[in-house]
Amino acid sequence: MDKAEQGSELQGSSKGGILERLFKLSEHGTTVKTELMAGLTTFVTMAYIIFVNPDIMSKTGMDKDALVVATCIGAAIGCMLMGLYANWPVGLAPGMGLNAFFTYTVVFDMGYTWQVAMAAVFVSGVLFALMSFYKIREWILDSIPQSLRYAMTAGVGLFLGIIGFKNAGIVVSFEPTLTTLGNFKEPTVILAALTFLIIGSLFRRNLFGAVLIGMLVTTLAGIPLGLVSAPASIVSMPPSIAPLFMAMDFQHLFYSAEGLFNVGMVSVIISFLFVNMFDTAGTLMGVADKANLINEKGEIQNLKKSLKADSVSSVLGACVGCPPVTSYVESASGVAAGGRTGLTAVTVGVLFLAATFFTDIALIIPSYATAGALIFVSFLMMSGLSKVNWDEFTDYVPACITAIMMAFTFSIANGIALGFIAYTFLKVGSGKASEVSISIWVLTAVFIAKLAFM
């Protein structure tokens, strides 16, 4: 589209129409066509969650058919809220890393039912929403040192990487050394590694929908090998989400069977809350910069609204059976394609709803393909370690402890707890107690209690 055509379309959009009134397209220098294409771009880059989230969450005993639909509905709710309320070009969906924490730590390691874990997601979402409406969120964000913030994201990446390598069979358990290299004579191991390599290669070339293409290529490759069955149909009515809808168990959330207060669950809620909070803040600020949503004074337009939309999405997502719904960094791809308003996000939401009619395709995606995608996403998240202050021992050591222990203990909550405790003790022990904020002291006390009484 040349400048004359674009100017004509912008002028036409400014004359009125519901989309212009809702999204202020001309004010943001964009058009309906550009926003729709940007929405399609964002959807394709994050559509892998439709396959990966059910694969991870279904291991808890949750209905996989219902999970596919719940994933799409949770994402659609978040996108619609972000688009219609905040007018931001950001796509949302169930959070990667948070779904793994839900499954492997809260359910498998800590022994809670998925219904109790979903209640924890709901409570963390309510807390996040309350914090977004008041000054508490700013206070916590400002008081948590940057090194620990970056370490949380990187640690979640390491955690996902371990899960991806394990599910792929690339790394297997081995008693003398805990782990060892898997058997590359197995076709599933080769295809999982190939999925990662294809995605990485296409991503480096900035190819549209790299993750989705990589997963579909190796899925198709598995059909002649007898590893994948053809879908029963291409288009079908969405399965019911009744097995997941409002299935949260609040009765056993805070109290054990013996009626004792459950300190461990408090740390779980804090972990859901913190990972979601810092991931959201980083994503939204990054996208705001790329979408020119920062004014001359350096203020981000509608940032408070976008944070509220994100936090409320987690609450509503839990009601349909989703882990915390959060903003996706893949939204930057839609912004690069010209997305500037909430019409981009609404388009993503509509496409997620449309995807519910293709659940038979989603259900045939094999674990080796989702494992390859997990490994790829894990490396993207680990890049945050580059922003840690490597010149200060009392900053980078707690950051490393946070990230490494998330993977080695197979728990995001344990990694956060040990990192915060190490930060407080190292700062105090080295004469830098003034750098430890009140909130860090409080959280350190909570985490010590968690380790002592679990």
N, C-alpha and C positions, 0 to 999 in steps of 0.2 A: 504494500500500500504506500503510494507516494504522499508527500506532504499535503498536496491539494485535496486528495481523497480523504486523508485522515482528518484534515481540518473541516471538511464538509460533514464527515460523520460525527465529529465532536459537536459541530454546530447544530446538527440535527438532534443529537441526544440532549442538548441543552434546552430544547424547546419544551420538553416535558416528558411524560411517560413515567410509569411506575418505577422502572429500573433507575431512571435518572433521579427521581425523588428519594428512593431508598438508599442508593449507593453514591450519589453525587459524582457520577462518572466524569462529566466535563471538568469539574473542579479538580479532579485528580489526573486530568489529561489522558483519559483512557476511553475505550469504547466497549460496547457489548461484545463484539466479536473477539476483541483482545482478551477480555476477561474470561470468556467461555473457553478459549484456547489455553489460557493460563490455568484454569481450573482442571482441564483435561490433563495438562502436563503434570500438575501436582498429584492428581489422582493416580496416574500411571506410575509415578515414582514411589508412591507409598502404598499401592495396592497389595504389595507382598504381605501386609499385615493380615489380610483376609485369609491367607493360607497359614502363616506362621503362628498367629495368636491361637487359633483353635487347636493346632498341633501341640502347642505347649500346654495350654489350659486343660485339654481333654485328659491329660495324664492324671489329673486329680479325681477323675470320675465324672466330670461334667460332660453333658451330652454334646458330642462334637457337631452334630447337625445344627443344634440350637446355637452353639458357639459361633458358627460361621455367620448366622443371621444376627446374633447379638453384637458381634464385632462390627458389622456393617451399620447396624442401628446406632450403636454407641458413637461410632465415627460420624455418622450423619447428624446426630444431635449436636455434637461438638462443633462441627463445621457450620451448621445452621445458626447456632448461637453466636459464633465468632463473626459470621458474615452479617447477620441481621442486626445484632446488638452493637458490636464493636466496629463493624465495617472494615475489617482487616482481611487481607488475602492469605489467611493461614488455615491450613488443613489440620484437623485433629483426629486422633484414633487411639485405641488402647496402647499404652506405652510399652515399648520394648524394654526389657530389663525388669520392669515392674511385673510383667506377666510371669517372667522366669522366677522372680523373687516369690511371687504368690504361690507358684507350683512347687518349686524345689526346696524353698526354705520354710515357708509358713505351713504348707500342707505336708510335704514329705519329711523334712527334718524336725519341725516342731510338733508335728502330729495333729494339727487342727484339721477339722473338716473344711471343705471348700466353702461351705455356707458361713462358717465363722470367719474365714479369711475374707469373704466378700463383705461381711459386716464391718471388718476392719477397714476395707477400702472405702466403704460408705462414710464411716466416721472420719477418716483422714480427709475425704473430700469435703465434708461439712466444715472441718477445721480450716481447710485451705480456703473455702468460700468465705468464712467469717473473717479470716485474716486479710483477704483481698478487699473486704468492705471497710476495714479499719486500718489503723496505722501499725498493727502488730507485724504484718508481713514486711513492711519496710524496715522495722526495727530488727527483725531476725536476719533479713538479707544483708543488712549493713553490719551486723555484729558477727556473722560467720566469716572467718578469714577466707580470702580468695583461694588460697592453696587447697583448703579442704573442699571448697565448692567444685573446683576443677577435678579434684581427686575422686569425688563422688561419681561424676559422669564417667571418668576413665575407669573407675572400679567396676561400674555397671557394665562397661564394655568388656573388661576382663572376665567378669562373671558370665556374660553372654558367650564369650569366646570359649571358655571351658565347656559350657553346655553344648555349644555347637560342635566342638571337636569330639566330645563324648558321644553325642547323638549320631555323628557321622561315622563313628568307629575309627577315626583317625588317631585318637588317644583312647587307650583302654586301661582298665585297672590291672595292676601287677604287684603282688604282695611284697616282694623284696624291695621295690623302689616306688611303691604306691601307684605309679602310672608308667606306661611305655607306649611305643608306637604300635598302631593297629596293623591289621593284615591288609596290605594293598593288593592282594590277590582277589579280595572280595569286590564284586562290581559295585556294590552300594558305597563302599569307601571311595573308590575311584570316582564315581559320579558325584559324590558330595564335594570332593576336592575340585572336580571339574566345574561344579556349580559356582564355587567361590572364584575360581580363576576366570571364568567367563564374565561373571558380574564385575570383577575388578578391572578386567581389560576394557569392557564396554563403558564402565563408569569413568575410567581415565580418558576415554575418547569422547566423554560428554554425550553418550548416546542416550536417546530418549527411552526411559523405562528399562534401564540396565538390569536392575534386580529382578524385575518381572520376566524379562527375556531369558536371563540365565536360568531361572527356576523352570520355566516352561520348556526350554531346550532339553535339559537333563530329564525332565519328566517324560517328554516324548521319547527320549533315548531309552528309557526304562521299559517302554511298552513291548518292543520286540524281545527284550531280555526276560520278559515275564515278571518284571518287578512292579509294573503298574497296569491296572485294568482300565479299559476305556470307560468314560463316564456313561452312566445309564441314560442320560439325556443332556442336551445342551442347555435348554431353557426349561425350568420347572417352577412350580409354586414354592415359595420359601417354606422351610420347615418351621414348626411352631417353636417359640421361645418360652413356652409355658414351663419347661423343666428348670429354667433359670430365673424367670421373672419374679422379683421380690422374694428370692429364696434366702435372704440373709438371716443368719442366726445370731441375734443380739443377746439371747439368754446366756450363752456360754462365751461371750466376747471377753468380758473382763473378769469373770469368776470361773475357777476350776470346778471340777466335779465335787471337790471337797468344800466348796464355798469360799475358798481363799482368793484374795485379790491377785490377779495375774499380772505381774510386773513385765513378763516377757511380751505380752500382747501390747503393752504401752510402747515398747521399743519398736514393735512391728508397725504400729500406727505412725510413730515418728519417722520411721524409715520410708514408708509410703509417702508421707507428707513432704519430707525434705528432698527426696529424689525428684518428686513431681515438681516441687516449688523451684528448685534451682535449674532443673532441665527446662521448665517453662520459661523462666526469666531469661535464661541465655538464648533460647530459641526466639522468643518474641523480640528481644532487643536486636538480635542479628538480622531478623527479617525486616524489622522497622527501618534499619539502616539501608538495606538493599531496596526497599520499596519507597524510599524518600518520604517516610512518615515522621521525620524529625524536622522541626521548624528552625527558624533562624536563631532562636534562643537555646537550641539544643534540647528542647522538650519533645518527648515522643507523643504524637497525637493519639488520643484514646487508649493510652497504655492501661489505665485503670480498668476501662471497660473490657479490654482484651484479657486481662488477668481474671476478672470476674467471670467472663464467659468460659475461660479455661477451667476454672475451679468448679463452677456449677456443672460443667460437663462431666466431671469425675463423679459427682453425686448422682446424676441421672444415669450415667453409664453403669454404676454399680447396681442400680435397680433392674437393669436388663441382663446383668451377668458379665460385666466387663471389669478388667483391672483398671486402675486409674487412667482416664482418658486425658491425653496431653497433646500440646502443640508439637507438630513434626517439623524438624529442620528441613525435611524434603520440600517444604513449602517454598524454599528459596528457588527451587527450579521453576515454579509457577511465576514467581516474582521476576525471575530472569526472562521469562516469556512475555512479560508485560503486565502481569497482574498487579493491581494497585488498590482494589477495593474489596468489600465483602462479597461482591458477586462472584469472585474467584472461589472463595470458601463455600458459598452456597452451591456452586457448580460441583465442587468436590463432594459435598453432602448428597446431592441428587444422584451422582454416579455411584456412591456407596449404596444408596437405597436400590438403585437399579441392579447392583451386583448381587442382591439377595435372590434374584431369579436365576442365578448361575451357580448355585451352591453345589450341584453335582460335580462341576468342574473343580471347585475348590476342594472337595472332599477326596479327590484322587491324587492330589499333590503329595508325593511321598516324603517321608522324614528326611531322606538324604538331601532332597532339594531345599527343604526349609533349614536344614543344618548348615548347608553352604551359605545361605542368606544370613543366618545368624553370625557366622564367622566374619562375613563381610561387614555387617553392621557393627560388630564388636571393634573392629579396627578403626572405623570412623570415630567411634566414641572415645577410643583411647588417645586420640590426638590432643585431648584436653590437657594431658600431662605436660605438653610443651609450654603451657602458660604458668606452670608452677614456678615459684621463686627458688631456683636451684643454687642460689648463692647463700641461702640462709638455712643452716642445718635444722633449726627448730620449725621451719616451714616445710621443707621437702621430705623430711623423715616421716612426720605424721601423715603427709599426703601419700607417700608410698605405702605406709602401713594400711591406710584406708583402702587403697586400690588393691593391693596384693592380698590382703586378708579377706576381702569380699570373694575373691576367687578361691583362695586356699581353704577357707572355712565353708565355702559354698553358701554364703549368706551375705546379702547386702547389709542387713541389720548389724551383724557382727563386725563387718568392716568399718561401718560408720562409728560404732561404739568404741572400738579399739583405737581408731584414728583420733577421735575427740579426746579420749583419755590420754593418749600419748602426747597430743598437742598441749593439753593443760599442764601435764607434769614436766614436759621438756621446757616450756616457757617459764614456769615457776622455778624449776631447778637451775636454769641458766640466767636467772635474774631479770627475766622479761615478763614478770607477772602482770605488769600494766597493760600488756597486749591481750590478756585474757578477759573477754567481756563477761558481763553478768550472765548472759544467756548461755555462754560456753560453760561457765561454772555450773549452772543449773543442769544442763544436758549431761555434763560429765558425771554429776551425782546420780542422775537417772540411769546412765549406762553402767556405772559401777554397781548400782543396786540390781540391775538386770543380770549382770554376770555373777553376782554374789548369790542371788536367790533363785536362779533358774535351775 
